[in-house]
Amino acid sequence: MIQLDFSKLPQQLLTTVITDASNGQVLMVAYMNEESWQKTLVSGETWFWSRSRQALWHKGETSGNTQKVVAIRVDCDADTLLISVTPAGPACHTGHYSCFYRDIEGNEI
């Protein structure tokens, strides 16, 4: 298994892009530390580090909108992850399918 480089970014976090495995659409961007990475591997569902709460976060823990991991890719520097998932509901805390539901003008798309 590729050794990930948690040392480059502040708080030893990896930028993690989450996509829907069925259509490739970007659902969200979050951050993983070593603990959330290990929990993701063991559980088969996404876990992240919440920078605002400074706490480990299991996606869907309160909403039920979990994300089942289908595939994981690592970038060339081993410091960014691309994870394809099967979502059990909306990815965004606002209830939108994707966190990327607005254009630059603020219009919903």
N, C-alpha and C positions, 0 to 999 in steps of 0.2 A: 504494500500500500504506500502511496506517495506520502512523504512527510510534509505536513502543512507548516507554513512559516507564520506563526502567530506573533512574531517579534516586530514586524514592520509598523503596524498601526498603533495609535494610542490605545491603552487598556488591553493590548494584545487581542484585538478583535479582527476578524476576517469579514470583509464585505461579502454578503450573501444575496444573490439574486434568485428569486423564486419564480418559476414559470409553471404554467399548466401543461402537464404532459400530453394532454389531448390535442392542444392547438398551438403550443409554444408561446402564448401570450404571457407577458411579464405580469405577475400578480403583485409582487412587493419586493422591496429591498430591506434587508435587516442585517444584523451582525451576530456572529458566533464567536464565542471564546472556546477554549479547549473543552470545558465542561459541557457546554451546549452541543458541541460537535460530537462528543462521545455519547451523549444522551440521544442524539439524532441517529447515530449509527446503531445503537443498541435497540431503540424503540421502533425505528422505521418511520417515525413521525418527526416533524421539524421542531427544534428547540432553539431558542435564541437568547442573546444577552440584551436586555432592555437598557439602553443608555440613560433614558430618563428616570427609570425607577432603580437603576443600578441593581438589577436582579435577574435571575434566570427566568425564562419565560417559555412555557410550552404552548405553541400556537394552538388555539382552540380550547385551552384549559377552562375558560369561563364561558365562551360563546358556543362551543361545540364544533366550531369551524376548523377542525384539524386538517393537517396536510400529510397525506401518506407519501413517503418518498418513493419515487420510481427510478430516478437516476441521479447521480452526482458527477459533476465535472469540475475539474480544478484548472485554473489558468496557468500560464507558463511560469509565473513567479511563485506559484503555490501559496498565494495570499488572497485569492478571491475564489468564491465557490458559486457554481451555477447548479441549482437543484431543481429538478423537474418533479412535480408532485401531482397527486390526484387530490384536489381540494374537496372537503366535505361541506363547503359553503363559501361565502364571500371571504376574500382575503383581507379586505380593508375594514378597519374598526368602524368606519362610517356606514357599513353595510353594502358597499359597492363590491362587485366581483373582483376588481383590481384596484390597487391604490392609485393607479394611473388613469383616473377617470375624467381628468380635466385637461384642456389645452392651456397654453401659456396665458391666454386672456381670461381664464377662469371659467370657460364654458364647458359644461359637461359634454362628453363625447360618447 
